[in-house]
Amino acid sequence: MAPILSGKRIVLGVSGGIAAYKAVTLASRLTQANALVDVIMTHSAAKFVAPVTFQGITQRSVATDTFEFWHDAGRLRIGHVALAHAADLFIIAPATAHTIARLALGLSDDLLSITALSYKGPMLLAPAMETNMWTHPATMGNVQTLRDWGVDFIGPEEGRLASGEVGEGRVAEPEDIFEVACKVIGRGGPLDGLRVVITAGGTREPIDPVRFMGNHSTGKMGAALARAARDLGAETVLVHAPLAVPPPGGVSLVPVHTAQQMYAAVMEELPQTDVLIGAAAVADYRPSDSVNYKLKKSPQQQVISLERTPDILHEVGRQRGEASPGPQLVIGFAAETNDLEANAVDKLERKNLDLVVLNDVSAPDSGFAVDTNRVTLFERDGNREAWPLMSKDEVAQAIMQRIVARLGRLDWKRSQPKAEDGSIESR
Ligand code: C5P
């Protein structure tokens, strides 16, 4: 779930291309996140997908006609003015070359373009067209004009196009548009201007080219933390070992495999990091004599000797307070099966952390590979809090709220310019 979208007014512009069918999935995703989605279709979009499809999914009227009026706070208002003033975010998916050109030229010859011209807030475009249209200097120039005005773009991607050819021009996947929409709408939030670096996933330590020592971590908790930080306006970096879940969109991804690689990546990030969260299950040991050929079976018992890997958070904690400013907050996770509290307190002190999030990985509803977590917080000042069973998304959001509070940003007012209020009741 993405609470950042809850109650938000989103105008979803759909222009005419085969990819219009993907906008249906996007509209559904946004509606499920409790956003109020007003779909505007161009006349050609309505040839590809019937407006009633969007109407059913969003449970709201779909607009296609510039000359329609909307009921707004007891008044009849001109449709495009009412829609543009009420919106928190304007998405156009798919955005055709023609629609992009009209926006760049400031034309207003249909409801979509006139609403876009009347709108002042954040805008996200997901272009879709044939490769030659996308790479044409006219389109490239129009895209650059819109970028210079602060419009965000996602895609297009390489892939199979409507013509059957393969090339750049395929619309971004609805899930990816959804993720970037969360980021765009979250901009200017309480973590604005801060860089949050999160480690996630279970490291893999090679034994030979085909085998490794690993653990059961899926990276779900780390991915949830990255989404939560992104949605509060942070510039978010996810340093991740292989994940069993799709990586979050709208964050910088730094893929690694081993503890050593994760250590190097975090150390490189450290000087620019404001908040570091270690949610990765980092191997404590690695095979000391990993070989570059596949080991063969033999009748003899095999012994793998192990050596220590670097402890990333311990090193970060050790360096804190040295010359470089370093992160303002460093947060660790404690995945324990026994002596839970003693282990958590020990980590807090030994690794010089501000906060340790303890989870009992032996409980079936908590820890690895499940969607829920039951955690206890241990803070530097001695504060302890046991939280009830929650989804990992909820745990991540609650941890971010704690970070916001600790950074003194609870009263943060969104710095993003907002359209003036104009709530629309119905048409
Ligand atoms: O002491 P332990 O390894 O159990 O501490 C767990 C915490 O330390 C987690 O936040 C984990 O991401 C981090 N860690 C680390 N580097 C290691 C091992 C664990 O950063 N080599």
Boltz pocket constraint, residues with backbone or C-beta under 6 A from the ligand:
constraints:
  - pocket:
      binder: B
      contacts: [[A, 199], [A, 259], [A, 278], [A, 279], [A, 280], [A, 281], [A, 282], [A, 283], [A, 284], [A, 309], [A, 310], [A, 311], [A, 312], [A, 313], [A, 314], [A, 331], [A, 332], [A, 333], [A, 334], [A, 335], [A, 347]]
      max_distance: 6.0
